[in-house]
C-alpha cells in the first residue's frame, strides 16, 4: 500500500513530474523552444549578414586603396615624365644658347679680322719658305692659285723697283 510519506517524498514528486507533463505545460515548452530557436536563427542570420557586410566593406576599402595607390603611381610617373621633359628642354635651351654664343663669338671674330685687314678680305699667308712677299689670299684660293697670285705680285714689284 502507498503511504502518505511515500507520496510526499520530494524525489518521487520530481520523478512523477518528469514522467508526466501536463499538455498545457508541454505546449508552453514547445512554444518556448520555438521562440528560442527563432531567436537563435535570427541571431545566426544577423551574424551571417554582419560578417558578409564586414567582408564587403573590407573588399571595398582594399579596392579603394588599390585605386588610390594606382592613381598615386600614375601621378608620380606623370610628374617624373614632366621633370624629364623639362630637363631635356633645359638642356636643349642651354645647347641653343651655347650655339648662339659661339656663333656670336665667331661673327665678332670675323668682324674684328675684317676690321684689322681693312676692306681687303684676305688672310695673311707666307708663300714658300724663301718668299719675301706677304700674300693676301682669299679664303677660297687654293695653294696653286695663291702661288700664282704671289708670283704675279713679285713680278709687279720687280717692275716697280726696276723702273
Secondary structure in CASP SS format (residue, H / E / C, confidence):
PFRMAT SS
TARGET T0000
AUTHOR 0000-0000-0000
METHOD secondary structure of the structure
MODEL  1
X C 1.00
X C 1.00
X C 1.00
X H 1.00
X H 1.00
X H 1.00
X H 1.00
X H 1.00
X C 1.00
X H 1.00
X H 1.00
X H 1.00
X H 1.00
X H 1.00
X H 1.00
X H 1.00
X H 1.00
X H 1.00
X H 1.00
X C 1.00
X C 1.00
X C 1.00
X H 1.00
X H 1.00
X H 1.00
X H 1.00
X H 1.00
X H 1.00
X H 1.00
X H 1.00
X H 1.00
X H 1.00
X H 1.00
X H 1.00
X H 1.00
X H 1.00
X H 1.00
X H 1.00
X H 1.00
X H 1.00
X H 1.00
X H 1.00
X H 1.00
X H 1.00
X H 1.00
X H 1.00
X H 1.00
X H 1.00
X H 1.00
X H 1.00
X H 1.00
X H 1.00
X H 1.00
X H 1.00
X H 1.00
X H 1.00
X H 1.00
X H 1.00
X H 1.00
X H 1.00
X H 1.00
X H 1.00
X H 1.00
X H 1.00
X H 1.00
X H 1.00
X H 1.00
X H 1.00
X H 1.00
X H 1.00
X H 1.00
X H 1.00
X H 1.00
X H 1.00
X H 1.00
X H 1.00
X H 1.00
X H 1.00
X H 1.00
X H 1.00
X H 1.00
X H 1.00
X H 1.00
X H 1.00
X H 1.00
X H 1.00
X H 1.00
X H 1.00
X H 1.00
X H 1.00
X H 1.00
X H 1.00
X H 1.00
X H 1.00
X H 1.00
X H 1.00
X H 1.00
X H 1.00
X H 1.00
X H 1.00
X H 1.00
X H 1.00
X H 1.00
X H 1.00
X H 1.00
X H 1.00
X H 1.00
X H 1.00
X H 1.00
X H 1.00
X H 1.00
X H 1.00
X H 1.00
X H 1.00
X H 1.00
X H 1.00
X H 1.00
X C 1.00
X C 1.00
X C 1.00
X C 1.00
X C 1.00
X E 1.00
X E 1.00
X E 1.00
X E 1.00
X C 1.00
X C 1.00
X C 1.00
X C 1.00
X C 1.00
X C 1.00
X C 1.00
X E 1.00
X E 1.00
X E 1.00
X E 1.00
X C 1.00
X C 1.00
X C 1.00
X C 1.00
X C 1.00
X H 1.00
X H 1.00
X H 1.00
X H 1.00
X H 1.00
X H 1.00
X H 1.00
X H 1.00
X H 1.00
X H 1.00
X H 1.00
X H 1.00
X H 1.00
X H 1.00
X H 1.00
X H 1.00
X H 1.00
X H 1.00
X H 1.00
X H 1.00
X C 1.00
END
